[in-house]
Amino acid sequence: MVDVLTEIIINETKEKVAQYAANPDHAPDWYVNIKSAEWQTEKALQTGSKIAFIAEFLGRRLEYVYEITDFIPGQRLVMKTVDGPFPMETTYTWTSINGKQTRMTLQNKGVPTGFSKMFVPFMSLMMKRANKKDLIKIKEILEKQKA
């Protein structure tokens, strides 16, 4: 099993961080590996919404659809792959720190199938590195908007 948890402190309110991060249209801007996001359901994000993503990871093009399985605006977003090569669940959480900063966590959990099983330790390390870059990028974007 792959279970990667990363977090960062962003100098912005929880509401602004959550609103930006929970919008799939922004994903290609702050995710290093995501190249596009396309809504497959109505644009209001809610439980049951589906978004198709195209990403590149470890030199491979990945296409998959995430379904929103839990969404509490400003607190938590959970999405799971509906299809694709690597069943995955991604969770974002946002916690306010003194009303001016936000702790954002990004967790990816999944169980690789087939040949991918052999690469779990390597995949975990590469995902952790990518997630760290993603969180640094979203921090830069949000704090630059504030300036």
C-alpha positions in Angstrom: 0.0 0.0 0.0 1.1 3.6 -0.7 0.2 6.1 1.9 1.9 9.5 1.5 1.0 12.5 3.8 2.5 15.9 3.3 1.6 19.3 4.8 2.5 23.0 4.6 1.7 26.2 6.3 0.3 28.9 4.0 0.1 32.5 5.0 -3.5 32.9 3.9 -6.9 32.3 5.4 -8.4 28.8 5.5 -11.3 30.0 3.4 -9.1 31.3 0.6 -6.7 28.3 0.6 -9.6 25.8 0.6 -11.6 27.6 -2.1 -8.5 27.7 -4.4 -7.3 24.1 -3.7 -10.7 22.5 -4.0 -11.3 24.0 -7.5 -10.2 21.3 -10.0 -9.8 24.1 -12.6 -6.7 25.3 -10.6 -5.1 21.8 -10.4 -2.9 22.2 -13.5 -1.5 25.5 -12.0 -0.2 24.0 -8.8 0.2 20.3 -9.4 3.5 19.6 -11.0 2.3 16.5 -12.8 -1.2 17.4 -13.8 -1.5 18.7 -17.3 -5.3 19.1 -17.6 -8.5 18.8 -15.6 -11.9 18.4 -17.4 -15.2 18.3 -15.6 -17.5 15.3 -16.4 -20.3 16.6 -14.3 -21.8 20.0 -13.5 -19.2 22.5 -12.2 -20.5 23.0 -8.7 -18.1 20.8 -6.7 -20.1 18.3 -4.5 -20.1 14.7 -3.5 -20.5 12.7 -6.7 -18.7 15.3 -9.0 -16.4 13.7 -11.5 -13.3 15.3 -13.0 -11.0 13.7 -15.7 -7.3 14.4 -15.2 -4.3 13.9 -17.5 -1.0 13.7 -15.7 2.6 12.7 -16.2 4.3 10.6 -13.5 7.6 8.8 -13.7 7.7 9.5 -17.5 4.3 8.0 -18.2 1.1 9.7 -19.3 -1.7 8.8 -16.9 -5.4 9.4 -17.6 -7.9 8.9 -14.8 -11.2 10.1 -13.4 -11.6 11.2 -9.8 -15.0 11.1 -8.1 -15.6 13.4 -5.1 -16.6 11.1 -2.2 -16.6 13.6 0.7 -16.6 17.4 0.6 -17.0 19.7 3.5 -16.2 23.2 2.2 -13.3 24.8 4.0 -12.5 21.6 5.9 -12.0 18.5 3.8 -12.1 17.1 0.3 -11.8 13.4 -0.5 -11.7 12.0 -4.0 -11.1 8.5 -5.4 -10.2 7.3 -8.8 -13.0 5.8 -10.7 -10.7 4.3 -13.3 -7.1 4.4 -14.3 -3.9 2.4 -13.8 -3.4 3.0 -10.0 -6.5 3.1 -7.7 -5.9 6.1 -5.5 -7.7 8.2 -2.9 -6.6 11.8 -2.4 -7.6 13.9 0.7 -7.0 17.6 1.3 -7.6 19.1 4.8 -7.4 22.7 5.8 -6.9 23.9 9.4 -6.9 27.5 10.5 -3.9 28.7 12.5 -4.6 32.1 14.2 -7.0 33.1 11.5 -4.2 34.3 9.2 -2.5 31.0 8.3 -3.6 27.6 7.1 -2.2 24.2 7.5 -3.0 22.3 4.4 -2.5 18.5 4.2 -2.4 16.4 1.1 -2.7 12.6 1.5 -2.5 10.0 -1.2 -3.4 6.4 -0.5 -3.7 3.5 -2.9 -3.0 -0.1 -3.6 -1.0 -0.6 -6.8 -2.0 -3.6 -8.9 -0.1 -6.0 -11.1 3.5 -5.0 -12.0 3.3 -1.7 -10.1 3.3 -3.6 -6.8 7.1 -4.1 -7.0 7.6 -0.4 -7.1 5.7 0.7 -4.0 8.7 2.0 -2.0 10.0 3.9 -5.0 6.5 5.2 -5.8 6.0 6.4 -2.3 9.2 8.4 -2.3 8.5 9.9 -5.7 4.9 10.8 -4.7 6.1 12.4 -1.5 8.6 14.5 -3.5 5.9 15.5 -6.0 3.4 16.3 -3.3 5.9 18.5 -1.5 6.6 20.4 -4.7 2.8 20.8 -5.3 2.3 22.2 -1.8 5.2 24.7 -2.2 3.7 25.8 -5.5 0.2 26.4 -4.1 1.7 28.3 -1.2 3.7 30.5 -3.7 0.5 31.1 -5.8 -1.7 32.0 -2.8 0.8 34.2 -1.0 1.7 36.0 -4.2 -2.0 36.8 -4.8 -2.1 38.3 -1.3 0.9 40.5 -1.8 
